[in-house]
Amino acid sequence: MSLGQKYVAVVAGADTQMADTIRAGIAPLAGVAAVLPEASGAMGLLADLKPDLVFLDITRDRSAGIQALKQVICTLDQARVFLIDPGTHPQ
């Protein structure tokens, strides 16, 4: 990323409210290129987008979430991955 450009982010597995909160929180530094219902089924899209940041909810289905995390780390070695927990989101 060069000076003046925003990071590219993807939110996977989060509900709409959590995705909107993340989008608002990172807006000064990053743009959300996609909000995906899950990461594991969208690895091709993730590879095409080459996001700098991936926000991943693994709480709905822990074993599938851990598998998706492994895939993201292997496929997008340049990306920073943040695990999110919608249970901590303020209502």
FENZI-V226119 format. One record per pair of residues at least 24 apart in sequence whose ideal C-beta (glycine too) atoms are under 6 Angstrom apart, sorted by the first residue. I is the first residue (numbers start at 1). GAP is how many residues later the second one is. D is the distance in Angstrom with one decimal. If there is no record, write none. Layout:
# FENZI-V226119
i:I gap:GAP d:D
i:I gap:GAP d:D
This chain:
# FENZI-V226119
i:6 gap:24 d:5.4
i:6 gap:25 d:5.0
i:7 gap:45 d:4.1
i:7 gap:46 d:5.5
i:8 gap:25 d:5.1
i:8 gap:43 d:4.7
i:8 gap:44 d:5.3
i:9 gap:42 d:5.6
i:9 gap:44 d:4.1
i:10 gap:24 d:5.0
i:10 gap:41 d:4.4
i:10 gap:44 d:5.2
i:11 gap:24 d:4.8
i:11 gap:44 d:4.6
i:12 gap:24 d:4.4
i:12 gap:27 d:3.8
i:12 gap:44 d:5.1
i:13 gap:25 d:5.3
i:13 gap:43 d:5.9
i:13 gap:44 d:3.6
i:14 gap:43 d:4.6
i:15 gap:71 d:5.8
i:18 gap:68 d:4.8
i:18 gap:71 d:5.4
i:22 gap:33 d:5.3
i:39 gap:29 d:4.0
i:39 gap:33 d:5.8
i:40 gap:28 d:4.1
i:43 gap:28 d:5.5
i:43 gap:32 d:5.7
i:47 gap:28 d:5.5
i:51 gap:28 d:5.6
i:53 gap:27 d:5.4
i:54 gap:25 d:5.0
i:54 gap:27 d:4.8
i:55 gap:27 d:5.0
i:55 gap:29 d:5.3
i:56 gap:25 d:6.0
i:56 gap:27 d:5.8
i:57 gap:27 d:5.1
i:58 gap:25 d:5.9
i:59 gap:26 d:5.5
